[in-house]
């Protein structure tokens, strides 16, 4: 089994890592932690892509470290572009069996205006998507 974990750039998600630890231990799955830099066109970005890529890497590496501390090996990959497209493309290329993502923490109004990565992954993925809710965030 192959699990792809979609990490949110600039977010610390230890609760997401903890959920994946349990899944990986139960299934013996390999885990790939990915984060997208969220930059479509670098020339339109306020700062160089590297700044966004570094933030994405820090989030993904944080999850991978927590997994490693629990004895679960995970690769870390930073993807270019929009999160939904990047995660779905990566998942297809690596024959993922499951995509795991943290729930949106945006207020409902912002979600409607800006969209929701977890919801879009559910709508567009041919593979199962497991959305893990933050323990302190109402469902």
C-alpha positions as CSV (number, residue, x, y, z in Angstrom):
1,X,0.0,0.0,0.0
2,X,1.2,3.5,-0.8
3,X,0.0,6.6,1.2
4,X,0.5,10.1,0.0
5,X,0.2,12.8,2.7
6,X,-0.6,16.3,1.5
7,X,1.1,18.7,3.9
8,X,-0.1,22.3,4.1
9,X,2.8,24.8,3.6
10,X,3.5,27.0,6.6
11,X,1.5,24.8,8.9
12,X,2.5,22.5,11.7
13,X,0.3,19.4,11.5
14,X,1.5,16.9,14.1
15,X,-2.1,15.4,14.5
16,X,-2.0,14.6,10.7
17,X,1.3,12.8,11.2
18,X,-0.1,10.9,14.1
19,X,-3.0,9.6,12.1
20,X,-0.7,8.5,9.3
21,X,1.6,6.7,11.8
22,X,-1.4,4.5,12.8
23,X,-2.4,3.8,9.2
24,X,1.2,3.0,8.1
25,X,1.7,0.6,11.1
26,X,-1.6,-1.2,10.5
27,X,-1.1,-1.6,6.8
28,X,2.7,-1.6,6.3
29,X,2.2,1.1,3.8
30,X,5.0,3.2,2.3
31,X,4.5,6.9,2.9
32,X,5.3,9.9,0.7
33,X,4.8,13.4,2.2
34,X,4.2,16.1,-0.4
35,X,3.6,19.8,-0.2
36,X,3.0,22.2,-3.1
37,X,4.7,25.6,-3.2
38,X,1.4,27.1,-4.5
39,X,3.1,29.2,-7.1
40,X,1.6,29.0,-10.6
41,X,3.7,31.6,-12.3
42,X,6.8,32.8,-10.6
43,X,6.9,36.1,-12.4
44,X,3.6,37.0,-10.8
45,X,4.7,36.0,-7.3
46,X,5.6,38.6,-4.7
47,X,8.8,36.8,-3.7
48,X,10.9,34.1,-5.5
49,X,9.5,30.6,-5.8
50,X,12.3,29.4,-3.4
51,X,10.7,31.2,-0.5
52,X,7.4,29.3,-1.1
53,X,9.3,26.0,-1.8
54,X,11.2,26.4,1.5
55,X,8.0,26.8,3.4
56,X,6.4,23.8,1.7
57,X,9.5,21.7,2.5
58,X,9.5,22.7,6.1
59,X,5.9,21.6,6.6
60,X,6.5,18.3,4.8
61,X,9.8,17.6,6.5
62,X,8.1,18.2,9.9
63,X,5.5,15.5,9.2
64,X,8.2,13.2,7.9
65,X,10.4,13.7,11.1
66,X,7.4,12.9,13.3
67,X,6.8,9.7,11.2
68,X,10.5,8.8,11.5
69,X,10.5,9.3,15.2
70,X,7.7,6.7,15.3
71,X,9.6,4.3,13.1
72,X,7.7,5.0,9.9
73,X,9.9,5.9,6.9
74,X,8.6,8.6,4.6
75,X,10.0,10.5,1.6
76,X,9.6,14.2,1.2
77,X,8.8,16.0,-2.0
78,X,8.1,19.6,-2.8
79,X,5.8,20.1,-5.8
80,X,5.4,23.2,-8.0
81,X,2.0,24.8,-8.6
82,X,-1.4,24.5,-7.2
83,X,-1.9,22.0,-4.4
84,X,-4.8,19.9,-5.7
85,X,-3.4,19.4,-9.2
86,X,0.1,18.8,-7.9
87,X,-1.0,16.2,-5.3
88,X,-3.3,14.4,-7.7
89,X,-0.5,14.2,-10.4
90,X,2.0,13.0,-7.8
91,X,-0.4,10.4,-6.5
92,X,-1.1,9.1,-10.1
93,X,2.6,8.9,-10.9
94,X,3.4,7.0,-7.8
95,X,0.4,4.7,-7.8
96,X,-0.9,5.9,-4.5
97,X,-3.7,3.8,-2.8
98,X,-4.7,6.6,-0.5
99,X,-4.3,10.4,-0.1
100,X,-4.4,11.8,3.4
101,X,-4.9,15.5,4.0
102,X,-5.7,17.7,7.0
103,X,-9.1,19.4,7.1
104,X,-9.4,23.0,6.2
105,X,-9.1,25.4,9.1
106,X,-10.6,28.3,7.1
107,X,-13.8,29.8,8.2
108,X,-16.8,28.7,6.1
109,X,-17.1,32.0,4.3
110,X,-13.4,32.0,3.3
111,X,-13.8,28.3,2.1
112,X,-16.6,29.3,-0.2
113,X,-14.7,32.2,-1.6
114,X,-11.2,30.7,-1.8
115,X,-12.0,27.0,-2.0
116,X,-10.9,24.0,0.0
117,X,-8.0,21.7,-0.9
118,X,-9.5,18.7,1.0
119,X,-12.9,19.1,-0.7
120,X,-11.3,19.5,-4.1
121,X,-9.1,16.5,-3.6
122,X,-12.2,14.4,-2.7
123,X,-14.1,15.7,-5.7
124,X,-11.3,15.1,-8.2
125,X,-9.4,12.1,-7.0
126,X,-9.9,8.6,-8.5
127,X,-8.4,7.2,-5.3
128,X,-9.8,7.4,-1.7
129,X,-9.0,10.6,0.2
130,X,-9.0,10.6,4.0
131,X,-9.5,14.0,5.6
132,X,-8.2,14.2,9.1
133,X,-9.8,16.8,11.3
134,X,-7.6,18.8,13.7
135,X,-8.5,17.6,17.2
136,X,-9.3,21.2,18.3
137,X,-11.3,22.2,15.3
138,X,-15.0,21.5,15.1
139,X,-16.0,19.3,12.2
